[in-house]
Amino acid sequence: MDIPGISSASMSLLTRNVGSDIGTALLKKALDNEEETNNNMMKLLEQAANPDLGAHVNTVA
């Protein structure tokens, strides 16, 4: 058995898994932030909505 080769392969696999886990965690955080931003935007749009806006047009002016 080639102990240094096994050790190197094991370390490479571990490094790859850690990198993948970090990438997944960052993506999840980005998606959570995007969802929060969208929710805040929807709240602002609901507050700003005026159902009477544009219902009356002043044609005399």
C-alpha positions in Angstrom: 0.0 0.0 0.0 1.2 3.5 -0.8 0.5 5.4 2.4 1.6 8.8 1.1 -0.6 8.4 -1.9 -3.6 7.4 0.2 -3.0 10.3 2.5 -2.7 12.7 -0.4 -5.9 11.4 -2.0 -7.7 11.7 1.4 -6.6 15.2 1.9 -7.6 16.2 -1.6 -11.1 14.7 -1.1 -11.4 16.5 2.2 -10.4 19.8 0.7 -12.8 19.4 -2.1 -15.7 18.6 0.3 -14.9 21.6 2.5 -14.8 23.9 -0.6 -18.1 22.5 -1.7 -19.7 23.0 1.7 -18.5 26.6 1.8 -19.8 27.3 -1.7 -23.2 25.8 -0.7 -23.3 27.9 2.5 -22.5 31.1 0.6 -25.2 30.3 -2.0 -27.8 29.7 0.7 -26.9 33.0 2.4 -27.2 34.8 -0.9 -30.6 33.3 -1.6 -31.8 34.1 1.9 -30.7 37.7 1.5 -32.4 37.9 -1.9 -35.6 36.6 -0.4 -35.5 39.1 2.4 -34.9 42.0 -0.1 -37.8 40.8 -2.2 -40.1 40.6 0.8 -39.1 44.2 1.9 -39.7 45.4 -1.7 -43.2 43.9 -1.7 -44.0 45.5 1.6 -42.9 48.9 0.3 -44.9 48.5 -2.9 -48.0 47.6 -0.9 -47.6 50.6 1.3 -47.1 52.9 -1.7 -50.0 51.6 -3.6 -52.9 54.1 -4.0 -55.9 52.6 -5.6 -57.3 56.0 -6.6 -54.2 57.1 -8.4 -54.9 57.7 -12.0 -58.7 57.2 -11.6 -59.4 60.8 -12.4 -58.0 62.8 -15.3 -58.2 66.6 -15.3 -59.1 67.5 -18.8 -59.9 71.1 -18.2 -56.4 72.2 -17.2 
